Amino acid sequence: MALKDITLGQFFPGNSPIHRLDPRAKLIGLILYIVALFLAGRWLTYLIVFLVLALVVAVSTVKVKALVRGMKPVVFLLVFTAVLNMFYTPGRALASFWIFTITYEGVVRAFFMVARILMLISCTFLLTYTTSPLALTDGLESLLGPLKKIRVPVHELSMIMSIALRFIPTLIEETDKIMSAQRARGADFDSGNLVQKAKALIPLLVPLFISAFRRADELATAMECRCYHGGEGRTRMNQLHYRAGDGLFLAAAFLLCVGIGVLAHFGW
């Protein structure tokens, strides 16, 4: 797996209907989709949530290749989840060896679990692919606005999350540069057992942490020089306004959630 395969936090500019949606609508829609995804329990409901996701991906004009590339870092998690469900779900035995038994119910459950994880990651990636970090910060702060009444630092928390997402691609690029420099000096990150590979990462982690702290210090200095302060009295250059398309999107997401819940209740 190459570091360039980690695409979380990247933003792909575009002018699709999904790009033009209000960030608050996309955040609420994501939550409703995740609820529908966890309510799904059978083939029909999983097929419906998959088709909805495929439709949103097609409308967003985000390349499927980018989503597939972003899945590579979680391949181990998917395999581990599938194996556990196949071996430890009781039911009709399909195959047995040593102390392990693969059951039909285990295979079905493993398929559903892997599909759920893939769709969950895909819809989350789609949010960051189609929403700039600044818009995501504004939308999150607006949605969490009522928490200001109980003195929750909403703006600061939103800014921290935005900066963290913004710097994921930067740190990945920095890591790739450091690894290339270390390889040019004879470092080997690929051969050896797990312990040897972990030890080989030590010369990589030290300069990476130094670079991360330096970037954080430079960012803090830049924000202070621009007289940045969060909280009350701060205005936005781009004001958020719900449009008709946002209402249709939220209505569709709500109907999806309710429909999947009803179908799941009747055993679908």
ROTOR-317055 format. One record per residue (C-alpha): residue in three letters; x, y, z negated. Coordinates in steps of 0.001 Angstrom, whole numbers, plus 524288, in hexadecimal, padded with zeros to 5 digits. Each point is the difference from the previous one (the first is absolute). Example, Ala and Ser with C-alpha at 12.3 -4.5 7.8 and 13.67 -1.06 7.14 Angstrom:
ala8300C7EE6C7E188;ser8055A80D7080294;
! end
This chain:
met800008000080000;ala8057A80D41803ED;leu7FDF580C187F7CF;lys7F98D806A280B86;asp7F4D27F6487FE8A;ile7FBAA806E17F37A;thr7F64B809F180544;leu7F8B1803BE7F389;gly7FF5380EC47FE8A;gln802378030480E66;phe7F6BB80934806FF;phe7FD3B7FEB280E88;pro7FA6B80CF280510;gly7F4467FECF808D9;asn7F2E4805BE803C9;ser7F7417F4237FE7E;pro7F2EB800A67F8CB;ile8067D7F93C7F467;his80AFC80A107FFAF;arg7F60180B0B80004;leu7F84A7FABC7F47A;asp8008C807427F325;pro80A337F97D7F72D;arg7F5E27FF0A7F522;ala7F6FC7F85C8090A;lys80B167F6D280382;leu803727FDBC7F1BA;ile7F1DF7FD277FC4F;gly7FE677F78280C13;leu80C347F85B7FC4C;ile7FAAB7FD7C7F257;leu7F2D97FB838056D;tyr806B97F71D809E2;ile808607F9D07F55B;val7F3BB7FDA47F7CF;ala7F96E7F99F80BC9;leu80C307F7E48025C;phe7FFC47FA997F227;leu7F1597FD84800C4;ala801BD7F7BF80C42;gly7FFD77F18A7FD11;arg7FC8B7F84E80C31;trp8036E7FF6280E71;leu7F56B8097E80471;thr8035980ABE7F657;tyr80E927FEA880299;leu7FD60800AC80E97;ile7F81680C787FE3A;val80A748070C7F7F2;phe80A607FB91809C4;leu7F83B8053380B9C;val7FDF380CF47F8F7;leu80E8E801197FD77;ala803197FC8F80E27;leu7F67980A7D8049E;val8062A80A5F7F746;val80DAF7FC30804A0;ala7FB97800F380E35;val7F9B980D597FDE7;ser80BE7805187F895;thr808F87FCCA80BA1;val80A257FAC67F65C;lys807BB7F548806A9;val7FD787F25B7FADD;lys80E9A7FDB980125;ala8024A80A0B7F536;leu7F6867F8FC7F6F4;val806057F2BF802E1;arg80DA4805597FDB6;gly7FBAE805687F2F1;met7FB697F2687FBD3;lys80D877F9E8800D6;pro80446804167F23B;val7F4487F8BF7FA17;val801D17F32D80749;phe805A47F97C7F3D2;leu7F4558047C7F7E9;leu7F68D7FAA280A2F;val806D27F2D3800AF;phe800DD7FF107F12C;thr7F1858033E7FE8F;ala7FC077F62A80A69;val8082B7F50A7FA0A;leu7FAB4802357F24E;asn7F1F17FFDA804B5;met801DA7F3E080867;phe806887F7FB7F552;tyr7F892804627F3F7;thr7F1EE800D0804A4;pro7F81A7F3E07FC71;gly7F7907F98580A47;arg800427F60380AE6;ala80DDE7FB4180256;leu805848017580DBA;ala80E057FC107FD3B;ser807DC7FBFC7F435;phe80E7F7FE827FD3E;trp807307FEAB7F323;ile7F86F808467F626;phe7F9F28091480A1B;thr7F2B97FEA080659;ile7FAC38087980AF1;thr7F1438014D7FFA2;tyr7F640804EC809EF;glu7FB0C80A267F66A;gly80E19804277FD9D;val802938021180E76;val7F392808178017F;arg80304808057F3E7;ala80E14802278047C;phe7FB1B804E680D22;phe7F688809737F999;met80A32804FF7F660;val80A2A8026080AA0;ala7F5D08069F80898;arg7FBC4808967F499;ile80DFD804357FD06;leu802CC802D480E5C;met7F3C380842801A3;leu80267806F97F31C;ile80DD1803BB80406;ser7FB9B803B380DC0;cys7F57A8097B7FB6E;thr809888062D7F65B;phe80A588019480A86;leu7F5BD805BF80908;leu7FD4580AAC7F60C;thr80E41804577FF6A;tyr801D47FE6280EB5;thr7F4CB8094980327;thr800FE809B87F4B3;ser80B45809467FD91;pro805B7800257F22E;leu7FB7080E0E7FE24;ala7F1F97FCD7803EC;leu800457F3E67F780;thr8045E8083B7F465;asp7F52A809FA8023B;gly7F5AE7F56A80163;leu804677F8A77F3F2;glu8009280C6A7F7EF;ser7F264803DF80469;leu7FA317F2C07FC9F;leu806867FFD57F2AD;gly7FC3680E2F7FD57;pro7F5BB7FCDC7F595;leu80AC07FA097F78F;lys8057B80DA67FE14;lys7F509802277F64E;ile806AF7F6877F6B6;arg80D5F8062380279;val805327F58E8092D;pro80B06805D980865;val7F9637FC7D80CBF;his8081B808BC808CD;glu80CDB7FB497FA6C;leu7FC127F1AC80125;ser7FB88801EC80E0D;met80CAA806F280364;ile808257F5237F9F3;met7F8CF7F5A4807E7;ser80171807EE80C73;ile80E95802187FE0B;ala801DE7F1927FCF6;leu7F9297FC1380CAD;arg8076680A5680798;phe80D457FB3F7FB70;ile7FDDD7F16B80250;pro80400800EA80E80;thr80B2D809357FC53;leu805907F6A67F5E6;ile7FE8B7F48780958;glu8079E8077A80A57;glu80A58803947F5EC;thr8010F7F1C67FBBA;asp801D97FBAB80E12;lys80AF4809EB801E0;ile806EE7FBBC7F38B;met7FEE87F1A5803D2;ser805B4802EA80D6C;ala80B4B807677F9B8;gln802727F4EE7F65C;arg7FFBE7F5D280AE1;ala809F78080680789;arg808D17FEB17F40C;gly7FE617F1447FF85;ala7F4417FE6E7F6F2;asp7F7847F3F08024C;phe7F1A7800D97FBFD;asp7FAE67F40E8073D;ser8082B7F4127FC61;gly800B87F8B07F30C;asn7F5D67FB917F645;leu7F6248088E7F902;val8096E803E77F514;gln80AB78039F809A6;lys7F67C8081B8080B;ala7FB988071B7F3B0;lys80E25803097FC52;ala80289804FF80DC5;leu7F54880A147FE1F;ile80705806A87F49E;pro808E18083B808E2;leu7F38C803F280720;leu7F7D9803E97F437;val809C78096F7FA02;pro801148095A80BAF;leu7F15C7FE7E80276;phe7FCA0804797F22A;ile809AD80B408010E;ser7F9ED8042E80CE8;ala7F2287FEF67FA7C;phe80349808447F411;arg806D880A058088D;arg7F4228011B808DA;ala7F711801627F435;asp8089380ACC7FA6F;glu800468071A80D12;leu7F1397FEEF80125;ala7FE08805417F237;thr8093680B6C802CC;ala7F8F18031180CC0;met7F2C47FFE77F933;glu8050A808FE7F546;cys805DC80969809FB;arg7F2A6800E98067A;cys7F9AD802E27F2CE;tyr7F8147F38B80079;his7F7037FD537F4A8;gly7F4B57F6887FF3A;gly7F301800F97F951;glu7F66A80B3B7FFA3;gly800D480B968091D;arg8063C7F87C80B21;thr7F9E78016680D83;arg800DD7F78780C48;met803338041D80DC5;asn7F6C27F5B080592;gln7F2C17FF257F970;leu7F8D77F3018000D;his7F2477FFA98059C;tyr7F7257F4618024D;arg7FACD7FEC880DD6;ala7F5797F7DE80660;gly809DF7F591803C2;asp8042C7FEAB7F1D2;gly7F1E67FDDE7FBD5;leu7FE0A7F57A80A5A;phe80CA67F95D7FC0D;leu7FC4A7FFD77F18D;ala7F24D7FB3980319;ala805887F4E080829;ala809A87FC637F53F;phe7F52B8001C7F5BE;leu7F70B7F7A980881;leu80B287F67680248;cys802577FEC67F167;val7F18E7FE167FCF3;gly7FE007F69880B68;ile80B8A7F77A7FC42;gly7FB407FFF57F1E9;val7F2567FB8480431;leu805517F561808FF;ala8095D7FB3F7F573;his7F4BF7FF717F649;phe7F89F7F6BC80908;gly80BEC7F756801BC;trp8056F8055980CA5;
! end
